[in-house]
Amino acid sequence: MKDAQDYTVTIGNFTSIKRSLDPDYGYIIFEKKRERRTLLFFLEDSSLFEFLERSGFLWQFYFDDCMGQDYLVMQCNAGKEEEVMASILAQGLPDDINYYLFKAKERAK
């Protein structure tokens, strides 16, 4: 995961992204079918990008060239996944962005 100042892109598919997730953290994965070869459609959605810029969360962009999909993977603290997702949804997402919520693995008490 990178911080908000690093706009590098990693090549990977959904399966490889899921395998790379640290189970101690929650994740929100945003997915969009690429309509044109452009750097990061998420930068075009200013509300989502502004949220990322001010949130302090770690995040990473991924391209899946085989499937023509772009992904934004955002890491959040365990137990805060739904709260963070609600904050993002309150700002609105374009209809063509899918999202997946992965909760952190629960620890034994």
C-alpha positions as CSV (number, residue, x, y, z in Angstrom):
1,M,0.0,0.0,0.0
2,K,1.1,3.5,-0.7
3,D,0.3,6.8,0.8
4,A,-1.8,9.4,-1.0
5,Q,1.2,11.1,-2.6
6,D,2.2,8.0,-4.6
7,Y,0.1,7.5,-7.7
8,T,1.9,4.4,-9.0
9,V,-0.1,1.6,-10.5
10,T,0.4,-2.1,-9.9
11,I,-0.5,-4.7,-12.4
12,G,-2.8,-7.3,-10.8
13,N,-6.2,-9.0,-11.0
14,F,-8.9,-9.3,-8.4
15,T,-7.6,-12.6,-7.2
16,S,-4.1,-11.4,-6.7
17,I,-5.3,-8.3,-4.9
18,K,-7.4,-10.4,-2.5
19,R,-4.4,-12.6,-1.8
20,S,-2.2,-9.6,-0.9
21,L,-4.6,-8.2,1.7
22,D,-3.3,-8.2,5.3
23,P,-6.1,-9.8,7.4
24,D,-5.4,-7.5,10.3
25,Y,-6.9,-4.6,8.4
26,G,-10.2,-3.9,6.6
27,Y,-10.2,-3.0,2.9
28,I,-12.6,-1.4,0.4
29,I,-11.9,-2.3,-3.2
30,F,-13.4,-0.1,-5.9
31,E,-13.6,-1.6,-9.4
32,K,-14.4,-0.1,-12.8
33,K,-14.4,-1.4,-16.3
34,R,-11.9,0.6,-18.2
35,E,-13.5,2.4,-21.2
36,R,-10.3,4.0,-22.4
37,R,-6.7,3.7,-21.7
38,T,-6.2,6.5,-19.2
39,L,-4.4,6.9,-16.0
40,L,-6.7,6.1,-13.1
41,F,-10.3,6.8,-13.7
42,F,-10.6,7.5,-9.9
43,L,-8.8,10.7,-10.4
44,E,-11.7,11.8,-12.6
45,D,-14.2,11.4,-9.7
46,S,-13.2,14.3,-7.6
47,S,-15.3,13.5,-4.5
48,L,-13.7,10.0,-4.1
49,F,-10.2,11.4,-4.8
50,E,-10.7,14.3,-2.4
51,F,-11.8,11.9,0.3
52,L,-8.7,9.8,-0.2
53,E,-6.5,12.9,-0.1
54,R,-7.7,14.1,3.2
55,S,-8.4,10.7,4.9
56,G,-4.9,9.6,5.6
57,F,-5.7,6.0,4.6
58,L,-3.3,3.9,2.6
59,W,-4.4,3.0,-0.9
60,Q,-3.1,1.6,-4.1
61,F,-4.2,1.6,-7.8
62,Y,-4.2,-1.6,-9.8
63,F,-4.7,-2.3,-13.5
64,D,-5.9,-5.6,-14.8
65,D,-5.1,-5.3,-18.5
66,C,-6.4,-8.8,-19.3
67,M,-9.9,-8.0,-18.0
68,G,-9.8,-4.3,-18.7
69,Q,-10.5,-3.5,-15.1
70,D,-9.1,-0.8,-12.9
71,Y,-9.1,-1.1,-9.1
72,L,-8.5,1.2,-6.2
73,V,-7.7,-0.7,-3.0
74,M,-8.1,1.3,0.3
75,Q,-6.9,0.0,3.6
76,C,-8.7,1.0,6.8
77,N,-8.5,0.1,10.5
78,A,-10.2,-3.1,11.7
79,G,-13.8,-2.5,12.8
80,K,-14.1,0.8,10.9
81,E,-14.8,-0.7,7.4
82,E,-18.5,0.0,7.4
83,E,-18.1,3.5,8.9
84,V,-15.6,4.4,6.2
85,M,-17.7,2.9,3.4
86,A,-20.8,4.9,4.7
87,S,-18.7,8.1,4.6
88,I,-17.7,7.4,1.0
89,L,-21.2,6.5,-0.1
90,A,-22.6,9.6,1.5
91,Q,-20.5,11.6,-0.9
92,G,-21.8,9.6,-3.9
93,L,-20.1,7.2,-6.3
94,P,-20.7,7.0,-10.0
95,D,-23.1,4.2,-11.0
96,D,-20.4,2.4,-12.9
97,I,-18.1,1.8,-9.9
98,N,-18.5,-1.5,-8.0
99,Y,-17.2,-1.8,-4.5
100,Y,-16.3,-4.7,-2.2
101,L,-15.8,-4.6,1.5
102,F,-13.4,-6.9,3.2
103,K,-13.5,-6.9,7.0
104,A,-10.4,-7.6,9.1
105,K,-10.1,-11.0,10.6
106,E,-11.6,-11.0,14.1
107,R,-9.1,-11.6,16.9
108,A,-9.8,-14.0,19.8
109,K,-10.3,-12.1,23.0
